[in-house]
Amino acid sequence: MALPSSARIHATARMNLPNRLTVARLILTAVFVIVFDLPLANRVTLALLIFLVATFTDYLDGEIARRRNLVTNFGKLMDPLADKILMSAALVLACADLHVIPSWAVILVLTREFLVTGIRLLGISKGAVIAAEKLGKHKTAWQMITVIYFLAAEASHEPWSAWLAPAFQNRWFSPNIFGMFCLVMMVGLTILSGISYFWKNRALLKES
């Protein structure tokens, strides 16, 4: 039975801080995408700053939830989903707009994310909430590192971030070496975490 409107408002008001940060990350993702379409001389720098704030909310909501014992089914589902939406938007823009991440890598990452989300939805249909696993968190961390690196490399060509340019001119920190290392780590962990996720939830798939 649906809750009356007053009850729904009261339930929303009780949403805890970690869940509010998760919702804030979704809003920041929308702002991040909009900034990419603005005709600004420092649009990548602004996008990078927004992305950094969004990724910090990811760390913050997890820490607060664990320390204050505020882990909820909403958080278990929406926190990794918000991460996926943020990362998908960043990877697509880095590929289609900035042309700094190859399309095959983006397609691979998105395929894994859609398949894992499908398993989570299947779990929900059977009354089970499947939380993110540690290997998946490492994968997400390297996705964030990769996106931050390439956004910063592009931002170094803009006025506000020109001070970063010397760092990316260093051979070992250049996109050809460190950037490639980031891509390898991101893609490798995407494959490994995807295989691990399917294996650990194979019983759920068999039941279906």
Secondary structure, 3 states (H helix, E strand, C coil): CCCCHHHHHHHHHCCCHHHHHHHHHHHHHHHHHHHHCCCCCCHHHHHHHHHHHHHHHHHHHHHHHHHCCCCCHHHHHHHHHHHHHHHHHHHHHHHHCCCCCCHHHHHHHHHHHHHHHHHHHHHHHCCCCCCCCHHHHHHHHHHHHHHHHHHHHHHCCCHHHHHHHHHHHCHHHCHHHHHHHHHHHHHHHHHHHHHHHHHHCHHHHHHC
